[in-house]
């Protein structure tokens, strides 16, 4: 994740604009009240810090709608290296995209998403924080019956990473196909009749695996089956 320290439009005065994030959208507001959104910020250079506090200079090279959720705009970002040149910020996802987008809010030290006013982070489409939004579990949306999707977004992080006991340890293997569904109707099961798939596990709002199928006798690997702390 990356967080913003300062953002400037190319050739724009530093004091002329304030950058914020509304859900997954950059909004640059000038001192005259003009609002510029992500599509108008291509070419902007951002001065950010990584999770370790290291300075990162990133450039927005392109903005395109995601095919999964057209209202979520993907940013192609490049970061400046020690030699002064720019290289892609993100690893490629399953579709070959090296893209990212901002998300309003924060993840705390225990890996829980919070709607923290005035805070945001960057996430790449190759990571779980972006995948869960692109799969329909945006923390800014609600289910068909009014369900708050924040718990679903949080739970999705554990499902994607096969974090069985909710302690943050991933048990995934690159290239493994998964099918997932929920009780809010955001995703429906598509592999029930496919012999290549077998039920593995189900998660509840506590972030702990609530049930497990033939893949194993317990809901989590024996070495990590102690209960996870609740939020």
C-alpha positions, 0 to 999 in steps of 0.5 A: 500500500502507498499513501499520499504525502503530496500530489502535483499536476505537472507545471501546476503550483504546489499551493493551488490544489488539494488531492483527496480520494472519494471511494476509489476516485482521485479528486483534485480540487483547486483553490478556485474550486475546480474539481479534476478527477482521475481521467484529467490527472494523467501525467500527474506525479505523486510523492508518496511513502511505502509501508516502510516510510520510504519515499516513492515518486509515482506517475499516472500514465493512463486511466481506464475503466476496469472490465469487472466493475466499470465504475472502478478506474484502473491507473497505470502507474510508474515509479521512479527508480534510483537511475531516474527512470520510471518502471511499472509500480505493480506486478501483473495480475492474472489478466496481465494488467499492471494497474492500481487504484486508490481506496478511501480508508485504511487497514489497521495493524491487525489487517482490518479495514476501517473507514478512516476519514481523510485517509486512503491507500493505493492497491494493485490489481494483483493483490487481495485488497483490489481483487475483492473490490473488483469482484464486487465486494466494495466497502462503499456498496451494499447488498441487495437487502441493504447489507453493509459490504465492509464485513464482506470486503474484510472477509474476502481478504481472508478467502482470497489468501486462504487465511484459514484462522484469520491471523494473516497467514496466507496458504495460497498457491499461485495459479490456483483457480477458486470459485466463491460465493456469498449470502448477499448475492454479490457472487454466485457459485458456478462450479457446483457441477464441475468435478474439478472443484470440491468445497474447501472452506467457508468464512464468517464475519469473525474472519475465521474459517467457519466450515471446511469440506473434504479438503481436510478434517479441520477448518485450518491447517493443524499448525495454525488452528488456534482461534483468531482474535476478534476485531 
